[in-house]
C-alpha cells in the first residue's frame, strides 16, 4: 500500500488533523535551525578571536571574519520568523508561559554571562536581545488571543 493509497482511505477529519500536525511542526524546525545557525555564528566569533592571536593571515581567519555576522543574523531572523509562525497556532497557556520564561531568561542572561563588546561574548548580546523580542512577541500574541476570544 503506497502513501497515496493510505491518504485516499483517510477520512477528511483525519486528513485535516494530519495536515494540522505538519503545519505545527514546520515552525518548530525553522526555530531549531535558526538557533543552530545562531549558535554557529557565536562559535565562529569565538574561533575568530582564538585564531586572531596566531595572526590574521590565515584563510580560516578571513573566512570567519566575513561569515560569523551573517550566520548570527540569519539564524536569529529564522528563529524570529519561526517563533512568529509557531505563536499563531500555539495554545494560549503555552504561549503565555513561553513568553514569560523567555523574557526572564533574556533579562537574567547578562547577569550570569559577563558581556564584553570587544570580545566574542559581544555576539551573545544579540541572542539575548532576540530572546527578549521573541518573549515580548509571545506575550503580545497571548494578549491578542485572550482579548479576542469568544465570551463564555
N, C-alpha and C positions, 0 to 999 in steps of 0.2 A: 504494500500500500504506500503510495507516494504521499508527500506532504500536501499536494494539491487535492488528492482524493480525501485526505483527512479533513481539510478545510471545507470541502463541499459537504461533508457529513455533519459538520458542526452547525448548531442552531445559531440564529442571529445574535442571541444573547451571549452565547459562548464566544462568538467571533468578536463582538464588541468588548467583552471582558478581556480577551487576549490582546486586542489592539490597545486597550487602555493600559494594560501592564507594560507593553512595549513602549508606549508613549511616556510612561512614568520612568522607565529605566534609561532612556536616552539622555535626559539632562544629567542624571547621576554620572553616567560615563563621561559626559563633557566636563562636569565638575572635577572628576577624578583625573582626567587627562590634563586639565588646566592646572590642578595642584601639582601634578608630577612635573610638568614643564616649568612651573614657577620654582619648584624645588631644584630643578636642574639649573635654572638661572642663578639662584642663590649659591649653589655649589660651584658653578662656573666662576662666579665672582670670588669665592673663597680660593679656588685654584689659581685664578688670575693673580690674586695677591701673593700666594705662595710662590708662583713662578716668577713674580717680579723681583724677588730677592736674588734670583740667579741671573737676572738680566732681562732686558726686553727685546732681545734679538731673535728669540726662538719663534718658530711658526706657531707653537701652542699659545704663546703669549698673545700674538696678533689675532689668532682665531678667537680666543676667549675675550679679548678686548672688544671685538666687534659683535659677539654673539650673546653675551650674558644679559644685556639690557633688553634686546628683542625677545629672548626666551622668557625673561621675567615678566615683561609687559604682556606678551601674547598669552602666557599662562594665566596671568591674573585676569585678563579680558575674557578668556574662555571660561574661567571659573565664575566670573560675574554673570556672563550670559547663561551658563548652565544653571546657576542659582536662581536667576530670574525666571527661567522656564520651569524649574522644579517648584518654585514658590507658587506658581499659578495653580498647580494641582495638589499641593501638599495639604494634609489635614490642618485645621486651624490650630489645634493644640501643639502639634509638631512644629508648625511654623513659629508659633509664639516662643516655645522653649528654645528652638534653634537660634532665633534672633537674640534672645536674652543671653544665651551661652556664648554665642559668637561675639557679641558686644563686650561681655565680661572678659573673655579671653583676649580680645584685641586691646582692651584697656589695661589688663594685668600683664600682658606680654612684655611691654617695655620696662616694667618694674623688675621683671625676672632676668631679661636679657639686656645687658648693657649695650646700648647702640652708639656707635661712633660713626659719624657720617663719612669720615675719611678712611674707613675700614670696610671690610666685606660685610660687616653686620649692618651697615647702612642700607643694604638691599632688603634686609628683613623689615625695615621700617615700611616699605611699600606693601609687604604682606600684611602687616598689622593694619595699615590704612584700608586695604582691600577687605580684610575681615570685618572691620568696623562698618564699612559701607554695605557689605552683604548682610550683616546683622541688622542694620537700620532698614535695609530693603525688606528683609523678612518681617520686621515689625510693622512696616507700612502695609505690606500685603495682608498681614494678620488683622490690622486695624480696619482696612478697607473691607475685608471679608466679614469681619464682625459687624461693622456698621450696615453693610448691605445685605445681611442675612435676613430671611423672611421672619416676620414677627410670629411668635408662637403663643 
